[in-house]
Every structure is written in structure tokens, then in C-alpha cells.
Amino acid sequence: MYSERTIISKLGGNIGSHPIILTSYPVKDLAEDETKDLLSKCLPDGIKVGEFCIKRYKKHHLISYIFRVEKQEHRDDLFSFSILLHKKYQPDNYTPILKKIIDDLQDNGVLSEEILKDYQQEIYDGINEERDIKIESNLIELSDLFEKVKEEPSDEKPKLKGSFF
């Protein structure tokens, strides 16, 4: 599997906050209009915690997983961890991978904005190399999950073009 880039977006829990792209890896400077377009696909209006959003972005698939990071004050922050995926790969194969990463971080009590930013390259490399990743002292076992995802048959039916008589 091959991802082009990972993107972390955030909607702060305090009053008056707006969605922002925190960081992407590999780092790429985007024009303001391109940032707005990408942000609207990474963190769309009305999406809820625990949901996935799969959209087209230019010639790629953009898969986003929405989750929250708890805060002591104000409301919790809403985040999305997104993968910009080459169009020849199935985006549905990545949903269990993203869910596993975020759920494991949350279960081990290390899910935070700082951890996501500090380990974004490790997550990106782990996804592209289909290997386990280590964040802080927590091992997130992805290699077996990648194997399982590859073995599952795709439910997608081929799109037929043309007319049949």
C-alpha cells in the first residue's frame, strides 16, 4: 500500500475556534485556497467522532478518521488524521489501520496533539512499509492487520462502461 502524505487537522474545543491543518508529512506548503479545499475534505462539516470520511482530492483518495482528544478545560478538541492515498489503492483497506492507530494511542493514554505531531513521520513510515510502529513505549501492531486486510476479498464490483445489447 502506498500513501502520498498524512495530514493532521484540528477543530479546537474553545469558543470561536476554526478548523486548521496542524501539519502534514512529508511537509508541503499549500496555497490558501488549496488549504481551504483540503481542510474541508479532511474535517468536513457535520462529521462525528469515530466516523471515516473518504473523498477524492485531485487524483487521489483522501481517507480521514475523526476522533477527539480530551481537555481539562472547555470542550474536547476534534481531530482528523488523514491519508492522501494513490488512486490505484483501495481506501477502505486503510480504515482499520487508522482506527487501530488512534484507538491504541487512546487506550494507552498517550493520544495528544503533541504525540501526533511528534510521531507523524513514524506513522507515515509504518503505513507505507506495512510494519509495526512504536510510539512512546507502546507498540502498535500493524503488520498483521495489513496482512488480514490484503486477504479479505474486495466487495467492490467493477464499473461497466459502454452499452450492451
SVG drawing of the C-alpha trace seen along z (x, -y; Angstrom):
<svg xmlns="http://www.w3.org/2000/svg" viewBox="-30 -33 39 47">
<polyline fill="none" stroke="black" stroke-width="0.4" points="0.0,0.0 1.2,-3.5 0.2,-6.8 1.4,-10.1 1.0,-12.1 -0.5,-12.2 -2.4,-15.3 -3.4,-16.2 -6.3,-18.7 -7.9,-20.1 -11.0,-22.0 -10.3,-23.4 -12.9,-23.0 -12.8,-26.6 -15.3,-29.2 -14.5,-30.9 -12.0,-28.3 -11.8,-27.4 -10.6,-24.2 -6.9,-24.2 -4.4,-21.9 -1.8,-21.4 0.8,-19.6 1.4,-17.3 4.2,-14.8 6.0,-15.0 5.8,-18.7 4.3,-20.6 3.5,-24.3 0.0,-24.9 -1.7,-27.9 -4.5,-29.4 -7.3,-28.2 -5.7,-24.7 -5.5,-24.6 -9.2,-25.5 -10.2,-22.8 -8.1,-20.2 -9.3,-21.2 -13.0,-20.9 -12.3,-17.3 -10.2,-16.3 -12.6,-17.7 -16.0,-18.2 -18.9,-20.0 -21.3,-17.7 -18.9,-14.7 -18.9,-12.9 -16.3,-11.3 -15.5,-7.8 -16.5,-8.3 -14.5,-7.9 -14.6,-10.3 -13.4,-9.1 -13.3,-11.7 -11.5,-12.4 -8.8,-15.1 -7.3,-15.9 -6.2,-12.5 -6.0,-10.8 -8.2,-9.3 -8.3,-11.1 -9.2,-9.0 -9.9,-10.8 -10.6,-9.3 -12.3,-11.7 -11.6,-11.5 -11.4,-13.6 -8.6,-14.5 -9.9,-15.2 -9.1,-18.5 -9.3,-19.6 -10.9,-22.9 -13.5,-23.8 -14.8,-21.2 -12.7,-18.4 -10.7,-19.1 -11.8,-17.4 -9.1,-16.0 -8.8,-14.2 -5.9,-12.0 -5.9,-11.8 -4.0,-9.8 -3.7,-11.0 -3.6,-7.7 -2.6,-7.0 -5.8,-6.4 -4.9,-2.8 -5.2,-1.6 -8.5,-0.8 -9.3,-3.4 -11.4,-1.0 -8.3,1.0 -6.9,-1.9 -9.9,-2.4 -9.0,0.4 -5.4,-0.8 -6.2,-4.3 -8.7,-3.2 -6.2,-0.8 -3.5,-3.5 -5.8,-6.1 -7.6,-3.5 -4.3,-2.1 -3.0,-5.5 -6.2,-6.4 -6.3,-3.1 -2.8,-3.6 -3.5,-7.2 -0.9,-8.8 -3.2,-10.3 -2.5,-14.1 -1.8,-16.8 2.0,-16.7 2.3,-12.9 0.5,-13.0 2.8,-15.8 6.0,-14.2 5.3,-10.7 3.6,-11.7 6.7,-10.6 6.8,-7.2 3.1,-6.6 3.6,-7.6 6.6,-5.2 4.8,-2.4 1.8,-2.7 3.9,-2.8 6.2,0.0 3.3,2.0 5.1,2.6 4.5,2.2 5.2,-1.2 6.4,-2.3 5.0,-5.4 6.5,-6.3 6.8,-2.9 3.7,-1.5 3.9,1.0 1.1,0.7 1.0,3.9 0.0,3.1 1.8,5.8 -0.7,8.5 -3.6,6.1 -2.1,5.3 -1.9,9.0 -5.5,9.5 -6.7,6.6 -4.9,7.9 -6.5,11.4 -10.1,10.1 -11.8,10.0 -13.0,6.7 -16.8,6.2 -16.3,3.6 -17.8,4.5 -16.1,3.4 -17.8,0.4 -19.0,1.3 -18.8,-1.2 -20.4,-1.4 -23.7,0.0 -24.8,3.6 -27.4,5.0"/>
</svg>
